Amino acid sequence: MESRPTNFFTFNVFYKFGKDIAYRIETPKLGFTNDVNFGAQISINDNFRISPTINYSSIKKLDSNEYYFKGYISRLDLRYQFTNYLDLRLI
């Protein structure tokens, strides 16, 4: 879901659950996933944007309560557009 309540503010929410493959282990295996993502974009002016995000993800083993992966990732993206050809991005 994404919404833009004003010209300078946008936010989004994403949720996914169900069976998925745990790829980041030695032998990929099927597990049950829960993914929740929140993000926003704030446009200070036409040249400067701030975009914070936070993501939670887990992949649980199908045959037990153990997790292949469980954790949060957050990010802050700052972008300043000097010209159409030159911008600065800090993550």
C-alpha positions in Angstrom: 0.0 0.0 0.0 1.3 3.4 -0.9 -0.2 6.8 -0.1 0.8 10.4 -0.9 -1.3 12.6 1.5 0.6 15.8 0.5 2.9 16.9 -2.3 6.0 16.6 -0.1 5.2 13.4 1.9 4.8 9.8 0.6 4.6 6.6 2.7 4.3 2.9 2.0 3.6 -0.3 3.8 4.2 -3.8 2.5 3.4 -7.2 4.1 4.2 -10.7 2.8 3.8 -14.1 4.4 3.8 -17.7 3.3 6.2 -20.3 2.1 9.5 -19.1 0.7 13.0 -20.3 0.1 15.8 -19.5 2.6 18.6 -18.8 0.1 21.3 -17.5 2.4 22.2 -20.9 3.9 24.5 -23.5 2.6 21.7 -25.7 1.2 18.6 -23.6 0.4 15.5 -24.9 2.1 11.8 -24.1 2.2 10.5 -22.1 5.2 7.7 -19.9 6.3 8.4 -16.2 5.8 7.0 -13.0 7.4 8.2 -9.7 5.8 7.0 -6.2 6.9 8.4 -3.1 5.3 7.7 0.6 6.1 9.0 3.5 4.2 8.5 7.2 3.7 9.8 9.9 1.4 9.9 13.6 2.5 10.7 16.2 -0.2 12.2 19.2 1.6 12.3 21.1 -1.8 12.6 20.2 -5.5 16.3 19.2 -4.9 16.4 17.5 -1.5 14.7 14.3 -0.4 14.9 12.2 2.8 13.8 8.5 2.6 13.8 6.5 5.8 12.9 2.7 5.7 12.7 -0.1 8.2 12.2 -3.8 7.2 11.6 -6.8 9.3 12.0 -10.3 7.9 12.0 -13.8 9.2 12.1 -17.3 7.7 11.1 -20.0 10.1 11.8 -23.7 9.6 8.7 -25.6 8.6 9.3 -28.5 11.0 10.3 -26.6 14.1 10.2 -23.2 15.8 13.8 -22.4 14.8 14.6 -19.6 12.4 16.8 -19.6 9.3 16.8 -15.8 9.6 15.1 -13.2 11.8 16.0 -9.5 12.0 15.6 -5.9 11.1 17.3 -3.7 8.5 16.9 0.1 8.6 18.2 2.7 6.2 18.2 6.4 5.7 18.7 7.7 2.2 19.5 11.4 1.7 19.6 12.7 -1.8 20.4 16.2 -3.2 20.0 16.8 -6.9 22.3 19.6 -8.0 21.5 19.4 -11.7 19.8 16.9 -14.0 23.3 15.2 -14.4 24.7 15.6 -10.9 23.4 14.4 -7.6 24.7 13.4 -4.2 23.3 10.4 -2.4 24.2 9.2 1.2 22.8 6.0 2.5 
